[in-house]
Amino acid sequence: AEAAEKCLRPLLRRAFRGPVTDEEVSSYVGLVEATTERGDSFHRGLQVAISGMLVSPRFLFRVETPPTDWPAEEDGSIALTPVQLATRLSFFLWSSIPDHELLDLAEQGRLSEPAELRRQTQRMLEDERSAALVDNFAAQWLHLRNLDAVQPDARLFPDFDDNLRQAFRRETELFFESVIREDRSVLDLLRADYTFLNERLAKHYDIPHVYGSQFRRVTLDSDSKRGGLLRHGSILSVTSYANRTSPVIRGTWVLENLIGTPPPPPPPDVPALADNHVSARLPVRERLAQHRADPACASCHRLIDPVGFSMEYFDAIGRWRMFEDGRPVDAVGGLPGDTQSVGPAGLEAGLIGRPEMFVGTMAEKLMTYAIGRGHQPNDGPAIRKIVRQSQQNDFRFSSLILGVVQSTPFQMRTSK
């Protein structure tokens, strides 16, 4: 029993992400004793105890129930305990349990001190485990997980294969990770003059002098068609149909993920574009113009379509093109309420010209990811505060993360 407790107590503390009582430890030691009493080995007893630990609600669920004597605010909100704060912070930045240093500080009550919380956040961001922000946050926000479902028409795009699909994903992952590791301005996600390529992807993008299967950072020429997220094959392919581009899907993606103003859902019983009596031989802009002739569709498509048209220089698998079916591509578009622009450069300029719009949307997405619930109207002041404070630091990635961690929604919860 003594040896079992010596093994299990520190493991239970890590698995349950905080202090454990003698009664809890005893219950798992009892599993070891019961196993050895029936003739199995001590190691088998530990296996049984660990199996029980892994199906415990304390391991499977992030419970944030406050102590009975924990004070509540006048509005009914209640601060997380230091141990709960450590767990929320660790799952936000690492998608995993707190390490020993974080747990020790939480149990000492020091993690709730603003200076210590800031120091720990910075330490965790610099740790390699923060790559979880790429694997989980970026993959969800940018829809990278949808790449597995992308199946372009093999007759129209015979060069597309799984190697290219994986290269699309890896380019965006490495690009996003570079913004984290170098603590760059998040606006560089839109305006970067570099990307990450291997030979397969460079050939697809028509960029010379990149050889081998290994990805490397490539500085782009000033007239390059590549750079920020809106020019990545990953984004362009997950926002297209199998046989053609879709200004509607691309426009909706930008409005929802970069601007934070998703269009309302379509009215019921509105047929898809392909089901309308519109000639498939017409350019997509003319087909959508006929689609917008329906008053039920027009109000939303006036917002969506110009954004999507700005990305029409890229085909359904992200290649640059100036012609489609022998006709010049018409990429005149722009953001809602903005002047007309041409191509992705105009769209990027519009977004960068109003940085609080893009940064506010990213802060909102980070907040949702961090606290595990959707954005609510009373979160608005916290989001605006994050944007204002990060602006003083050129919207660096770490300033957004610190803003989220220091915010009221992150550190508090409702008492119900």
Salt bridges, closest charged atoms under 4 A:
GLU5 OE2 - ARG9 NH2 2.84
ASP22 OD1 - ARG9 NH2 3.03
GLU24 OE2 - ARG58 NH1 2.72
ASP40 OD2 - ARG38 NE 3.16
GLU64 OE1 - ARG88 NH2 2.76
ASP99 OD2 - ARG123 NH1 3.00
ASP99 OD2 - ARG129 NH2 3.78
GLU101 OE2 - ARG119 NH2 3.35
GLU101 OE2 - ARG123 NE 3.49
ASP104 OD1 - ARG13 NH2 2.57
GLU107 OE2 - ARG13 NE 2.92
GLU116 OE1 - ARG110 NH2 3.52
GLU116 OE2 - ARG119 NH2 2.82
ASP127 OD1 - ARG129 NE 3.02
ASP148 OD1 - ARG169 NH2 2.90
ASP153 OD2 - ARG155 NH2 3.31
ASP161 OD1 - ARG200 NH2 3.46
ASP162 OD1 - ARG165 NE 2.92
GLU171 OE2 - HIS232 NE2 3.85
GLU173 OE1 - ARG170 NH1 3.19
GLU177 OE2 - ARG181 NE 3.57
GLU182 OE1 - ARG184 NH1 2.85
GLU182 OE2 - ARG217 NH1 2.46
ASP188 OD2 - ARG184 NE 3.01
ASP188 OD1 - ARG191 NE 2.73
ASP305 OD2 - ARG292 NH1 2.68
ASP305 OD1 - HIS301 ND1 3.06
GLU312 OE1 - ARG321 NH2 3.17
ASP315 OD2 - ARG319 NE 2.77
GLU324 OE2 - ARG321 NH1 3.65
ASP330 OD2 - ARG285 NE 3.07
ASP338 OD2 - ARG354 NH2 3.71
GLU348 OE2 - ARG231 NE 2.82
ASP379 OD2 - ARG373 NH1 2.80
